[in-house]
Amino acid sequence: MATLKLNNTTVFTETNGAASIPSAVKFPAGHIVQIVHNVPTTVTLATTTTTSYAEIQTEMRTSITPKFSNSLLILEWDALHGGNNTGNILAAKFYDVTNNTDVHSSVPALGTGSARVFSHGSERQVDSDLNDRSTFKMKTVVSAQNTNSRTYSIYAKTEGVTHYWNMTGTDNSGCTYAPFCFIIMEIAQ
């Protein structure tokens, strides 16, 4: 057995020809452990019309299996969003499909007496016409808590008017489309 130490910290161990490097050496705190991404190769129109949170489209589901239970997970998502030129508000959030739960909707807590609805992002678009669009972005940080695989998705709701994702409702040369991008980064702690 051979052990290599640096400043009294084991950085390499060899036993019977098998080498190992401690996780804390391979992935020091603050370093990226892994990145998972979901960018579709085919872009399709998705819509949100419901006044209750619902999944935008199952293609947005993105899975990760954390390597360490004490890691932080950074969830980032963006998509082209068309508000249909209404005053109706859109709200969106990350959702843990595996555990059927919102991603940290209770933190930070909202004081009592409010009718506000939790979201990771919200937008109202009243522009020139129904083809106006913007890039909708959301980001949050959660604790991995364990090394179980989990799948996240994006849920959204409106005040009852159709909102568009990935492109607008009109197909002409003045309109654009873009694939959504969902990235999950595991950060060592």
PyMOL commands that set and color helices and strands:
alter all, ss='L'
color gray80, all
select helices_A, chain A and resi 23-26+58-60
alter helices_A, ss='H'
color red, helices_A
select strands_A, chain A and resi 2-6+9-15+18-20+32-38+46-48+54-55+62-64+72-82+89-96+101-102+121-124+133-143+150-158+163-165+181-187
alter strands_A, ss='S'
color yellow, strands_A
deselect
rebuild
show_as cartoon
